[in-house]
Amino acid sequence: MNKINHYIDTVFEPQDQLLEEVLDSIKENGMPNISVSPSSGKFLTLLVSIANAKNILEIGALGGYSGICLARGFQEKGQLTSLELEEKYANLAKSNLTKAGFGDQVSYLTGPALESLETLAQENKRYDFFFIDADKGNYPNYLEACINIAEKNAVIAVDNVLVRGTVVDDTLEAKGHTDIMKEFNQLVADHPKLDAILVPIGDGITIARVK
């Protein structure tokens, strides 16, 4: 997978100076280096654009890398709502989105994402695109909460579903959430409200359409 992703990144060159600066800011603030890969980011941009999504909900902001990629898909006509547990992370993400020209189109809700999702449901909010990239143990809960506030035919994208290949290769050392993601992948595949497929780009991204 590493060779495949390196090839994609090399040929299509999805990384740029702005995103490099975002990665630098994450490192400088002592935050974990767990942003989506360059190719995954470009994939998200294209997905948002192809879906013509205008109202996006992101679960897991970190330093704003994926937020910029998502916003690039809707350009000046969309809105991004991002749920982030850590206020420090949300502040950095907001700063980076502002530098990228999307400051007026993004808002952050800090605290446990499930609580924010419940609030959004109570407010009858609806979204046409979702990106889930947060604590893996809550992926099933996040999925159901997103479906609950999804527009018809909304797209749900979920990152890290291959867990560095450990969900398919027993010769690799399992990670702490390998079994969790195996169960989650099957849940998505069998879900009666979703049409879904797993795309082996980056650390694996599942794309689902809400029926």
MOGI-V431757 format. One line per field, one symbol per residue. phi: phi as a letter, one per 30 degrees, with the letter a starting at -180 (. if undefined). psi: psi as a letter, one per 40 degrees, with the letter a starting at -180 (. if undefined). Layout:
phi = ???
psi = ???
//
This chain:
phi = .ddddddddddchddbddddddddddddcicddbdddeddddddeddddddhdbbccccjchcjeddddddddchdcbbbcbcbdcdeddddddddddddjcedcbbbccjedddddddddddhdbbcabbcabdddcedddedddedccddidcccbcidchhiddbbdddddcdcddededdededdcddcbcbaccdcicjbccbcdd
psi = dddddddddddefeiiddddddddddddefiigfiiidddddddddddddefiegihhhgdbeedddddddddebeeiihhhhhdhdddddddddddddeeedeeiihhiahddddddddddefiiiehihhgahddeddddddddddfiiheihhhhifeeffeeeeheeihiidfddddddddddddeheeihiihhgibfhhhhihh.
//
